[in-house]
Amino acid sequence: MEEDIIFEVHWTEPAQEDFDEIFDEIYQDAPLRAEKFGNRLLDAAASLRWSPYRCPRAPDAPHCRHLIIKKYRIIFEIDEANLMVWIRAVMFPYQQYIPHG
């Protein structure tokens, strides 16, 4: 793929639920930290617009790639034909990705 191609980034409902759950857990103890975490993770996901191929394949889901941000990882799939990146999950790096439904 060429360097100047821009992908659309879409969050699946399960990935959005993962994000919300993690954010809410952090927010209960540290609202400011939750805001920083949320912004950092959303910025990282948005950065996939320009270079999703920079991320390695997820060992537990060969059809997906993952981006590690501190102690979390974003599992995503590239739809090259439609120039889309689908965020599938947000989880701890030690968790195994199991596709939803």
C-alpha positions as CSV (number, residue, x, y, z in Angstrom):
1,M,0.0,0.0,0.0
2,E,1.2,3.5,-0.7
3,E,2.2,5.8,2.2
4,D,-0.3,8.5,1.3
5,I,-3.4,6.3,1.6
6,I,-5.7,7.2,4.5
7,F,-7.9,4.6,6.1
8,E,-11.1,5.2,7.9
9,V,-11.0,3.9,11.5
10,H,-14.2,2.3,12.9
11,W,-14.8,1.0,16.4
12,T,-16.9,-2.2,16.7
13,E,-19.5,-2.2,19.4
14,P,-17.5,-4.8,21.5
15,A,-14.4,-2.7,21.2
16,Q,-16.3,0.4,22.3
17,E,-17.6,-1.6,25.3
18,D,-14.1,-2.7,26.2
19,F,-12.9,0.9,26.1
20,D,-15.8,2.2,28.2
21,E,-15.3,-0.5,30.8
22,I,-11.6,0.2,31.2
23,F,-12.2,3.9,31.2
24,D,-14.9,3.6,33.9
25,E,-12.7,1.4,36.1
26,I,-9.9,3.9,36.0
27,Y,-12.3,6.9,36.4
28,Q,-13.5,5.5,39.7
29,D,-10.1,5.9,41.3
30,A,-8.5,8.6,39.2
31,P,-10.7,10.8,37.0
32,L,-7.7,12.8,35.6
33,R,-5.8,9.6,34.8
34,A,-8.8,8.2,33.1
35,E,-9.1,11.3,30.8
36,K,-5.4,11.1,29.9
37,F,-5.7,7.3,29.3
38,G,-8.8,7.8,27.1
39,N,-7.2,10.5,25.0
40,R,-4.0,8.6,24.6
41,L,-5.8,5.4,23.5
42,L,-8.2,7.3,21.1
43,D,-5.2,9.1,19.6
44,A,-3.4,5.8,19.1
45,A,-6.4,4.3,17.4
46,A,-6.8,7.4,15.2
47,S,-3.1,7.1,14.2
48,L,-4.0,3.8,12.4
49,R,-5.5,6.0,9.7
50,W,-2.1,6.7,8.3
51,S,-0.1,3.6,9.0
52,P,-2.0,0.5,10.2
53,Y,0.7,-1.8,8.7
54,R,3.3,-0.6,11.1
55,C,1.8,-2.8,13.7
56,P,2.6,-6.5,14.0
57,R,0.1,-9.3,13.5
58,A,-1.6,-10.4,16.7
59,P,-0.2,-13.8,17.7
60,D,-3.6,-14.9,19.0
61,A,-5.5,-13.7,15.9
62,P,-3.4,-13.9,12.7
63,H,-6.1,-12.1,10.7
64,C,-5.7,-9.1,13.0
65,R,-2.9,-6.8,14.1
66,H,-2.3,-5.1,17.5
67,L,-1.1,-1.9,18.8
68,I,0.3,-1.8,22.3
69,I,-0.3,1.3,24.4
70,K,1.2,1.2,27.8
71,K,-0.5,-1.8,29.5
72,Y,-3.3,-2.2,26.9
73,R,-3.5,-3.4,23.4
74,I,-5.8,-2.5,20.6
75,I,-6.8,-5.4,18.3
76,F,-7.7,-4.4,14.8
77,E,-8.4,-5.7,11.4
78,I,-7.5,-4.0,8.1
79,D,-10.1,-4.0,5.3
80,E,-7.8,-3.1,2.5
81,A,-10.5,-3.3,-0.2
82,N,-12.5,-0.6,1.5
83,L,-9.6,1.3,3.1
84,M,-11.0,0.7,6.6
85,V,-9.5,-0.3,9.9
86,W,-11.9,-2.0,12.3
87,I,-11.0,-1.8,16.0
88,R,-12.1,-5.2,17.4
89,A,-11.1,-5.1,21.0
90,V,-9.2,-3.3,23.7
91,M,-7.5,-5.5,26.3
92,F,-4.5,-6.2,28.5
93,P,-1.6,-7.6,26.5
94,Y,-1.7,-10.9,28.4
95,Q,-5.4,-11.5,27.5
96,Q,-6.1,-13.8,24.5
97,Y,-8.3,-12.3,21.8
98,I,-11.5,-14.2,21.2
99,P,-13.6,-12.8,18.4
100,H,-17.1,-11.6,19.5
101,G,-20.1,-13.5,18.1
